[in-house]
Amino acid sequence: MTALLFGGGIAQADTIELRGDQWCPFNCQPGSERPGFMVEIAREALALYGHTVNYEIMNWARSLEYVHSGRINGVIGTDKDESPDLVFGPPIGTYQEAVAFRAGEARQIDSTETIEGQRVGAIKGYEYISVIADYMDQNSSSSELVQTLSGDTALEQNLRKLLARRVDLVPEERSVLAYTLSTLSITSDVEIALDPEISDLFIAFSPELENSETYATQLASGLEQLRASGRVAEIMSLYGLSE
């Protein structure tokens, strides 16, 4: 394997195993032309140090289990509140909760009372902003008010249910929602309300593997090189995003 100078020492070129559930545009279909902007940035940043990234889809609970136990090197799309004991690289994306309504029906969600009687189209196992989470808890016994789906097309199905008036609102992360609406060509049919809080998203590495600190440092350095060259902005633009 190629030996590369890094930080005054010699670093071996490795295959770095990254996992996450499909969450486009952060991480999309493996092997596709557009596997997700966080995947593309990680691949190019770590390639500067001779590494290869092998990215595969794995459900989120198992991805976290595997990275904590050291069965994989890292996960894509976590934050420091969710996984404080992992080894974090640099922030690569941002997270902002959003709620999709039919065009002309959007409202600010300040309390559960503001959505009283509304039917929520959610995804099983996902965490949502406190107002949505509280509303779902309060109405967990109602299959009409809280409708959950699972699988890779759950968001698309929920958005189609929204337009068919089978649900009234669909919570999701802002970039994921915008990307999916564009893919389905229904952007003009949907209105989005945004939660004001924005947080960073990371690729984080296993605390059980000795090379994790090195990978995190190399990812940070590689990201800065890609950013300085304009390559990060170029990758983001392929997904309809800006830095």
Backbone bond lengths (Angstrom), bond angles and torsions (degrees), N, CA, C in turn:
res aa  C-N    CA-C-N  psi(-1)  N-CA   C-N-CA  omega(-1)  CA-C   N-CA-C  phi
1 M - - - 1.472 - - 1.527 109.67 -
2 T 1.271 113.13 154.31 1.461 119.08 -176.96 1.518 110.93 -67.70
3 A 1.315 116.43 133.14 1.464 120.86 174.33 1.514 108.22 -97.91
4 L 1.338 115.93 133.30 1.459 121.26 -176.84 1.514 110.06 -128.80
5 L 1.318 114.79 140.51 1.456 118.77 175.30 1.507 109.33 -74.67
6 F 1.348 117.66 130.19 1.467 120.75 175.90 1.514 108.53 -152.43
7 G 1.313 116.11 127.06 1.456 120.68 176.08 1.512 113.05 57.34
8 G 1.324 117.03 31.69 1.448 119.87 177.20 1.507 113.55 86.09
9 G 1.362 117.91 -2.64 1.452 119.21 -179.23 1.510 110.75 -127.92
10 I 1.331 115.41 -171.46 1.444 120.94 179.11 1.522 109.27 -105.61
11 A 1.319 117.41 127.27 1.457 121.50 178.52 1.518 108.97 -114.91
12 Q 1.321 117.71 132.26 1.448 122.13 178.20 1.528 110.22 -80.45
13 A 1.316 114.68 149.34 1.458 119.43 176.55 1.518 108.69 -80.75
14 D 1.322 116.88 127.82 1.455 122.31 -174.82 1.521 111.13 -124.21
15 T 1.328 115.68 163.29 1.457 122.09 165.87 1.524 107.10 -95.79
16 I 1.317 116.65 118.06 1.459 122.82 -176.19 1.516 108.71 -100.46
17 E 1.326 116.03 120.30 1.458 122.03 -176.46 1.533 110.10 -90.44
18 L 1.346 116.60 115.10 1.454 122.22 178.48 1.529 109.45 -116.82
19 R 1.356 115.80 143.72 1.453 120.97 -178.66 1.527 110.34 -136.24
20 G 1.318 115.56 162.49 1.455 122.96 174.84 1.513 108.39 176.39
21 D 1.337 116.26 157.61 1.462 117.11 173.62 1.530 108.27 -79.21
22 Q 1.321 116.45 153.23 1.457 120.31 -173.92 1.521 110.26 -62.39
23 W 1.343 115.33 122.71 1.464 121.88 -172.42 1.522 107.80 -147.74
24 C 1.300 114.46 66.73 1.459 121.02 -174.94 1.539 110.37 -70.27
25 P 1.330 119.65 136.48 1.463 128.57 15.67 1.529 115.51 -94.53
26 F 1.330 119.31 4.57 1.464 120.54 179.61 1.524 110.68 -66.16
27 N 1.320 116.28 -55.13 1.465 121.39 172.96 1.523 108.03 -142.11
28 C 1.330 114.97 126.38 1.464 121.66 -171.85 1.528 109.69 -115.35
29 Q 1.324 116.74 -145.92 1.455 121.26 -175.58 1.533 110.98 -74.77
30 P 1.335 118.05 121.93 1.470 119.94 177.17 1.526 111.11 -60.02
31 G 1.324 116.43 143.35 1.454 120.82 177.69 1.514 114.71 80.75
32 S 1.332 117.41 -4.44 1.453 120.43 179.81 1.523 110.68 -85.99
33 E 1.320 115.88 170.68 1.463 120.55 178.06 1.521 111.27 -63.80
34 R 1.333 116.68 -30.34 1.458 121.69 179.83 1.530 108.91 -125.76
35 P 1.332 117.72 85.39 1.465 121.21 -177.16 1.528 114.03 -80.10
36 G 1.345 117.50 0.73 1.459 121.34 -178.47 1.510 110.87 118.36
37 F 1.326 116.91 141.48 1.469 118.21 -174.23 1.523 112.23 -69.35
38 M 1.334 118.89 -31.57 1.460 119.13 178.04 1.528 110.27 -69.87
39 V 1.321 116.90 -34.45 1.470 121.08 177.13 1.521 110.22 -67.00
40 E 1.319 116.61 -46.91 1.462 120.04 -178.93 1.523 111.79 -63.29
41 I 1.322 116.85 -42.60 1.468 119.93 179.29 1.526 110.54 -64.99
42 A 1.331 117.19 -44.10 1.461 120.28 179.48 1.518 111.14 -61.53
43 R 1.322 116.99 -43.87 1.465 120.09 -179.52 1.521 111.70 -59.92
44 E 1.329 115.36 -47.28 1.462 118.37 -176.57 1.518 111.87 -72.19
45 A 1.332 117.37 -36.99 1.467 120.30 179.56 1.522 111.07 -66.54
46 L 1.320 117.52 -44.47 1.465 120.65 -178.11 1.519 112.23 -77.45
47 A 1.326 117.49 -23.62 1.462 120.60 175.52 1.527 111.37 -64.57
48 L 1.330 116.52 -25.85 1.467 120.03 176.73 1.523 111.30 -62.23
49 Y 1.331 117.39 -19.18 1.460 122.42 178.44 1.529 111.34 -112.21
50 G 1.334 115.49 18.23 1.451 120.85 173.55 1.508 115.97 86.26
51 H 1.332 117.62 -0.37 1.461 120.39 -175.70 1.532 111.95 -85.66
52 T 1.324 114.56 154.57 1.459 123.09 172.94 1.520 108.33 -114.05
53 V 1.318 117.07 135.79 1.469 121.78 177.00 1.522 109.18 -100.20
54 N 1.320 116.31 125.49 1.466 121.61 171.14 1.518 107.47 -106.85
55 Y 1.326 115.60 109.89 1.464 121.51 -177.84 1.521 109.82 -107.33
56 E 1.319 116.44 131.30 1.455 121.99 175.78 1.529 109.24 -137.66
57 I 1.329 115.79 155.41 1.459 121.14 177.35 1.525 109.83 -81.37
58 M 1.318 115.00 136.45 1.464 122.30 175.15 1.518 106.74 -148.62
59 N 1.322 119.00 140.61 1.464 118.64 -179.01 1.528 109.82 -58.69
60 W 1.321 115.15 152.51 1.461 120.20 -166.90 1.524 113.22 -63.68
61 A 1.326 117.06 -42.02 1.462 119.45 -179.32 1.522 110.56 -60.90
62 R 1.314 116.97 -42.41 1.469 119.94 -179.86 1.526 111.17 -71.73
63 S 1.334 116.98 -35.93 1.469 119.92 176.93 1.522 110.67 -57.82
64 L 1.333 116.26 -45.76 1.464 120.25 179.23 1.531 111.24 -65.77
65 E 1.322 115.94 -40.65 1.471 120.08 177.95 1.527 110.55 -60.26
66 Y 1.324 116.83 -45.66 1.460 121.29 -176.86 1.531 112.12 -68.29
67 V 1.331 117.10 -38.74 1.464 118.00 -178.96 1.523 110.88 -71.79
68 H 1.323 117.42 -35.55 1.465 119.75 178.22 1.529 111.51 -66.43
69 S 1.329 116.44 -32.87 1.471 119.78 -178.21 1.526 112.86 -88.79
70 G 1.337 117.12 -8.09 1.459 120.28 179.82 1.514 114.27 85.90
71 R 1.323 118.41 13.69 1.463 121.16 178.65 1.522 111.87 -78.82
72 I 1.324 117.22 -19.13 1.462 122.83 171.08 1.520 107.17 -133.95
73 N 1.346 116.07 163.44 1.461 119.68 -178.57 1.521 113.99 -77.67
74 G 1.350 116.85 -39.34 1.451 116.90 -174.57 1.516 113.71 -161.94
75 V 1.331 115.12 169.49 1.461 122.57 176.88 1.526 109.21 -122.59
76 I 1.325 114.49 153.78 1.467 121.85 -177.42 1.515 109.54 -109.16
77 G 1.348 116.64 122.53 1.453 120.59 170.59 1.514 115.92 97.44
78 T 1.320 117.81 33.83 1.462 120.06 176.44 1.526 109.60 -107.85
79 D 1.339 116.41 177.52 1.462 120.33 175.73 1.526 109.42 -137.25
80 K 1.318 115.79 175.46 1.460 120.13 -172.46 1.518 112.94 -76.35
81 D 1.323 117.60 -18.52 1.467 119.81 174.28 1.520 110.48 -76.52
82 E 1.317 116.52 -40.49 1.460 120.87 -177.33 1.530 111.89 -73.23
83 S 1.341 117.06 -39.26 1.471 121.28 -172.03 1.527 110.90 -134.87
84 P 1.338 118.37 62.84 1.462 120.37 -171.87 1.525 114.90 -64.09
85 D 1.329 118.46 -20.97 1.459 120.41 -176.19 1.519 114.11 -91.29
86 L 1.337 118.13 -0.78 1.455 120.04 177.43 1.528 110.98 -80.29
87 V 1.321 115.74 169.03 1.466 122.00 178.93 1.528 107.16 -97.49
88 F 1.329 115.92 114.55 1.462 120.10 -170.16 1.517 112.96 -94.36
89 G 1.336 113.94 135.18 1.444 120.42 166.47 1.526 108.97 -81.48
90 P 1.335 117.61 -162.66 1.463 120.53 179.85 1.523 110.29 -78.52
91 P 1.337 118.29 157.80 1.470 119.14 172.23 1.526 109.86 -63.31
92 I 1.332 115.78 133.94 1.462 120.42 -178.96 1.529 110.98 -116.13
93 G 1.313 116.89 -28.15 1.453 120.94 178.12 1.513 110.94 -137.39
94 T 1.309 116.79 177.43 1.462 121.60 175.00 1.519 109.75 -124.76
95 Y 1.319 114.32 154.75 1.463 122.14 -176.96 1.523 108.97 -120.52
96 Q 1.322 116.00 127.74 1.463 120.77 175.83 1.522 108.83 -142.40
97 E 1.322 116.45 121.49 1.455 120.04 179.37 1.528 110.59 -67.50
98 A 1.329 115.25 144.41 1.458 121.63 178.61 1.522 108.48 -142.27
99 V 1.313 115.42 159.55 1.461 121.02 176.97 1.522 108.24 -131.06
100 A 1.330 116.06 127.07 1.460 121.68 179.30 1.522 110.66 -92.80
101 F 1.328 114.83 132.35 1.466 123.14 173.88 1.529 108.16 -122.91
102 R 1.301 117.03 164.80 1.457 119.25 169.36 1.533 108.88 -64.93
103 A 1.310 116.27 148.37 1.469 120.87 -178.80 1.525 110.26 -53.05
104 G 1.338 114.74 131.07 1.453 121.22 179.54 1.513 114.58 88.44
105 E 1.333 118.60 -2.42 1.457 121.59 -176.71 1.524 113.99 -116.33
106 A 1.337 118.53 4.58 1.465 121.08 -176.47 1.514 111.00 -65.64
107 R 1.309 115.40 149.10 1.466 122.03 176.37 1.520 108.53 -147.42
108 Q 1.317 116.16 154.98 1.461 119.95 173.29 1.526 108.40 -75.20
109 I 1.297 115.71 135.67 1.461 120.63 -178.06 1.526 107.98 -102.22
110 D 1.324 115.21 93.93 1.466 120.88 -177.78 1.521 112.58 -95.49
111 S 1.321 116.39 -25.71 1.464 121.02 -178.50 1.522 107.89 -157.09
112 T 1.324 116.12 168.36 1.462 119.21 179.30 1.526 111.01 -63.29
113 E 1.339 117.01 -26.30 1.466 119.85 179.56 1.524 112.05 -64.69
114 T 1.337 117.16 -29.19 1.468 119.83 -177.82 1.523 112.32 -71.35
115 I 1.320 117.45 -14.66 1.471 119.63 177.62 1.533 110.83 -121.67
116 E 1.312 116.90 18.78 1.463 121.25 -179.89 1.536 110.59 -53.37
117 G 1.319 116.30 128.95 1.455 121.81 178.13 1.514 115.11 82.66
118 Q 1.351 117.28 -2.85 1.458 120.72 179.97 1.536 110.64 -82.34
119 R 1.311 115.73 144.87 1.461 121.47 179.67 1.526 109.35 -93.13
120 V 1.343 116.26 123.77 1.460 122.44 -176.26 1.527 109.93 -98.63
121 G 1.333 116.27 130.45 1.456 121.78 172.52 1.519 108.47 -102.57
122 A 1.327 117.55 104.27 1.462 122.44 -173.51 1.525 110.84 -118.57
123 I 1.336 115.57 177.11 1.460 122.50 178.73 1.527 108.72 -116.04
124 K 1.305 116.37 132.80 1.462 121.57 -178.07 1.524 110.81 -59.02
125 G 1.343 115.20 132.91 1.455 120.85 174.82 1.509 115.06 85.56
126 Y 1.330 118.76 -6.19 1.456 121.09 -179.74 1.528 110.43 -85.45
127 E 1.338 114.54 149.06 1.459 120.98 174.97 1.526 108.77 -98.18
128 Y 1.328 115.85 140.23 1.464 120.87 -178.66 1.522 110.43 -126.12
129 I 1.334 116.55 169.33 1.458 120.57 177.53 1.526 109.37 -56.33
130 S 1.321 115.44 156.21 1.463 120.90 -169.57 1.529 112.97 -57.01
131 V 1.332 118.20 -39.62 1.470 119.77 -178.47 1.525 110.53 -62.56
132 I 1.341 116.49 -46.31 1.464 120.49 178.75 1.523 110.34 -65.26
133 A 1.331 116.36 -44.63 1.466 120.47 -179.44 1.525 111.21 -61.40
134 D 1.334 116.58 -43.02 1.477 120.56 179.55 1.531 110.43 -64.52
135 Y 1.328 115.68 -42.67 1.474 119.66 179.68 1.529 110.75 -62.47
136 M 1.330 116.38 -41.56 1.453 119.95 179.10 1.524 111.23 -66.07
137 D 1.340 116.16 -38.79 1.475 119.74 176.88 1.529 111.07 -63.52
138 Q 1.327 115.74 -44.02 1.466 120.49 -178.49 1.529 112.13 -63.66
139 N 1.331 115.96 -28.41 1.457 120.27 -175.78 1.530 112.40 -116.81
140 S 1.314 116.01 25.45 1.467 120.42 -175.52 1.526 113.24 -62.00
141 S 1.330 117.11 -22.96 1.465 120.44 -179.33 1.530 112.51 -84.21
142 S 1.331 116.49 -5.87 1.457 120.72 -178.06 1.527 110.61 -103.55
143 S 1.323 116.96 109.07 1.462 120.92 178.16 1.529 111.31 -72.71
144 E 1.322 117.29 -11.13 1.451 121.56 176.94 1.527 110.73 -83.84
145 L 1.332 117.66 -45.18 1.462 121.26 -177.51 1.529 112.45 -80.25
146 V 1.314 118.35 -29.62 1.466 121.79 179.48 1.526 108.06 -122.65
147 Q 1.320 115.59 105.08 1.456 121.58 -178.07 1.529 108.54 -114.88
148 T 1.329 116.82 117.46 1.467 120.90 -176.25 1.521 110.86 -116.13
149 L 1.329 114.16 145.45 1.456 122.29 177.12 1.527 108.78 -129.32
150 S 1.317 116.91 162.04 1.460 121.41 174.71 1.520 108.75 -133.76
151 G 1.332 116.24 169.64 1.458 120.74 179.64 1.509 112.47 104.16
152 D 1.334 116.27 167.95 1.461 122.35 -174.37 1.523 113.41 -65.85
153 T 1.335 118.36 -22.08 1.470 120.34 -178.01 1.529 112.10 -107.27
154 A 1.334 116.79 17.97 1.473 119.91 -176.19 1.526 111.84 -59.75
155 L 1.328 117.94 -43.57 1.469 119.98 -179.12 1.527 110.77 -64.29
156 E 1.324 117.04 -45.65 1.460 119.94 178.57 1.525 110.73 -58.44
157 Q 1.329 116.95 -42.90 1.460 120.35 179.32 1.523 111.45 -64.00
158 N 1.337 116.44 -41.01 1.466 119.60 179.15 1.522 111.69 -64.30
159 L 1.330 117.00 -38.69 1.463 120.06 179.24 1.531 111.13 -68.05
160 R 1.308 117.08 -36.41 1.466 119.82 176.43 1.540 110.45 -67.40
161 K 1.331 115.62 -36.57 1.468 119.34 175.87 1.529 110.46 -65.51
162 L 1.338 116.45 -36.18 1.458 120.73 177.80 1.533 110.18 -60.53
163 L 1.316 116.53 -48.92 1.467 120.01 -178.13 1.525 112.00 -70.24
164 A 1.324 116.22 -24.68 1.474 120.13 177.10 1.526 111.61 -86.53
165 R 1.347 117.30 4.11 1.465 124.44 178.94 1.537 112.58 63.19
166 R 1.329 115.40 31.84 1.466 120.06 175.04 1.523 110.93 -94.47
167 V 1.343 117.99 -21.64 1.460 123.85 167.59 1.518 107.20 -133.35
168 D 1.338 116.63 166.93 1.466 120.97 -175.84 1.519 114.26 -111.44
169 L 1.312 117.18 -19.29 1.457 120.14 177.98 1.527 109.74 -154.15
170 V 1.345 114.56 150.21 1.470 121.52 -178.97 1.522 108.45 -132.63
171 P 1.331 118.86 110.47 1.458 120.92 177.19 1.527 111.60 -82.54
172 E 1.333 116.01 143.60 1.464 121.17 178.39 1.521 108.13 -170.28
173 E 1.326 117.18 165.87 1.459 121.41 175.95 1.531 109.46 -68.79
174 R 1.337 116.94 144.14 1.469 122.93 -172.12 1.526 113.18 -55.46
175 S 1.328 118.70 -52.24 1.464 121.01 -176.60 1.523 111.74 -66.43
176 V 1.329 116.20 -39.10 1.463 120.94 178.56 1.521 109.69 -63.72
177 L 1.322 115.95 -43.54 1.460 120.92 -179.49 1.527 110.81 -64.72
178 A 1.323 116.85 -47.74 1.465 120.58 -178.99 1.527 111.30 -61.79
179 Y 1.330 116.54 -42.22 1.461 120.82 -179.64 1.527 110.77 -63.97
180 T 1.326 116.70 -43.40 1.461 121.01 -178.15 1.526 110.85 -67.82
181 L 1.332 116.95 -41.60 1.466 120.12 177.19 1.527 111.30 -59.76
182 S 1.341 115.77 -40.72 1.458 119.94 178.83 1.520 110.93 -66.32
183 T 1.331 116.29 -42.39 1.461 121.35 179.94 1.532 111.28 -61.45
184 L 1.331 115.97 -37.97 1.461 121.36 -178.77 1.527 112.72 -86.14
185 S 1.352 116.01 -4.52 1.486 122.09 -179.23 1.526 111.83 58.22
186 I 1.349 115.95 42.22 1.469 119.89 179.03 1.531 111.55 -126.19
187 T 1.326 116.64 20.11 1.464 120.19 -177.09 1.520 112.15 -55.12
188 S 1.318 118.18 -41.24 1.461 121.24 -176.84 1.527 113.10 -74.13
189 D 1.318 116.68 -13.36 1.467 120.74 -179.42 1.521 112.86 -89.50
190 V 1.332 116.20 -6.40 1.464 121.12 -172.50 1.519 109.77 -127.37
191 E 1.320 116.32 142.90 1.461 123.05 176.25 1.527 107.95 -118.49
192 I 1.331 116.17 139.25 1.461 120.65 -172.04 1.522 110.90 -116.15
193 A 1.335 115.90 133.41 1.471 122.46 170.86 1.523 107.79 -106.01
194 L 1.328 116.53 133.77 1.460 121.57 -175.23 1.520 111.93 -106.63
195 D 1.326 115.75 139.73 1.455 120.95 168.68 1.529 107.30 -77.95
196 P 1.338 119.43 138.02 1.474 119.71 -174.87 1.526 114.66 -69.45
197 E 1.314 118.23 -20.50 1.472 120.09 -174.95 1.526 110.93 -78.86
198 I 1.336 116.03 131.41 1.461 122.92 177.57 1.529 108.18 -123.75
199 S 1.329 116.22 132.71 1.465 119.97 179.37 1.522 109.90 -129.11
200 D 1.329 115.91 163.73 1.459 121.36 -178.86 1.525 111.02 -84.53
201 L 1.338 114.62 150.06 1.457 121.66 174.11 1.524 109.06 -117.48
202 F 1.323 115.07 147.25 1.460 121.20 -171.55 1.518 112.38 -134.30
203 I 1.325 115.06 160.28 1.456 122.22 155.99 1.518 105.50 -95.44
204 A 1.325 116.65 126.27 1.462 121.14 -176.36 1.520 109.37 -123.78
205 F 1.332 115.18 146.62 1.455 121.90 -172.09 1.530 111.93 -110.80
206 S 1.328 114.65 163.29 1.461 121.48 -174.82 1.533 112.22 -70.86
207 P 1.324 117.48 132.92 1.466 120.40 175.06 1.529 112.16 -73.40
208 E 1.329 117.41 -9.85 1.461 121.72 -177.35 1.521 113.56 -90.73
209 L 1.340 117.59 -7.87 1.465 120.65 -175.68 1.521 110.49 -111.89
210 E 1.319 115.83 134.83 1.463 120.47 -170.27 1.525 114.05 -68.37
211 N 1.328 118.57 -24.33 1.459 120.08 -178.14 1.525 114.10 -87.63
212 S 1.323 117.45 0.25 1.461 119.72 -173.73 1.523 113.12 -61.15
213 E 1.314 117.74 -42.69 1.470 120.07 179.50 1.530 110.52 -62.83
214 T 1.332 116.03 -39.53 1.464 120.22 178.22 1.520 110.80 -63.37
215 Y 1.346 117.20 -45.65 1.453 120.07 179.89 1.527 111.29 -61.97
216 A 1.330 116.52 -41.32 1.464 119.99 -179.44 1.524 110.63 -63.01
217 T 1.332 116.60 -41.36 1.460 121.24 179.59 1.525 110.97 -67.84
218 Q 1.319 116.25 -42.90 1.463 120.25 179.25 1.531 111.44 -66.15
219 L 1.320 116.79 -38.32 1.467 120.07 177.38 1.520 110.35 -62.05
220 A 1.331 116.94 -42.32 1.470 120.51 178.94 1.527 111.07 -63.19
221 S 1.331 116.23 -44.63 1.460 120.18 -179.31 1.525 111.05 -67.15
222 G 1.333 116.13 -43.73 1.455 119.75 179.33 1.514 112.07 -63.51
223 L 1.335 116.58 -38.78 1.465 120.96 178.13 1.524 110.64 -60.60
224 E 1.313 116.73 -42.69 1.467 119.48 179.68 1.517 111.39 -63.46
225 Q 1.330 116.86 -38.43 1.467 119.98 177.85 1.530 110.94 -65.68
226 L 1.321 116.81 -42.18 1.464 120.51 178.42 1.520 111.40 -66.21
227 R 1.318 116.07 -37.75 1.464 119.91 179.29 1.525 110.76 -66.52
228 A 1.334 116.28 -42.77 1.462 120.45 -179.14 1.530 111.83 -64.25
229 S 1.329 116.59 -31.49 1.459 120.56 -179.03 1.528 112.68 -83.29
230 G 1.342 116.55 -8.61 1.456 120.73 -177.04 1.517 113.78 88.40
231 R 1.329 116.61 -0.03 1.457 119.85 -176.41 1.535 112.59 -69.10
232 V 1.334 118.36 -34.83 1.468 120.28 178.30 1.519 110.48 -61.45
233 A 1.320 116.69 -46.77 1.468 120.38 179.00 1.523 110.86 -61.46
234 E 1.333 116.28 -37.39 1.466 120.47 179.19 1.533 111.03 -64.38
235 I 1.343 117.05 -44.61 1.458 121.23 179.36 1.527 109.98 -63.70
236 M 1.327 116.74 -46.13 1.463 120.30 -179.20 1.525 111.37 -58.98
237 S 1.330 116.10 -39.40 1.461 120.11 -177.45 1.528 111.87 -64.52
238 L 1.316 117.47 -26.00 1.460 121.03 178.46 1.532 111.40 -65.77
239 Y 1.332 116.25 -20.65 1.460 122.13 -179.77 1.529 111.93 -107.37
240 G 1.350 115.46 12.26 1.456 120.02 179.01 1.511 113.20 74.92
241 L 1.345 116.71 23.64 1.470 121.65 -176.31 1.511 110.55 -119.73
242 S 1.320 115.48 162.95 1.463 121.72 173.06 1.510 109.00 -125.63
243 E 1.314 116.43 160.08 1.478 119.68 179.59 1.527 110.49 -67.54
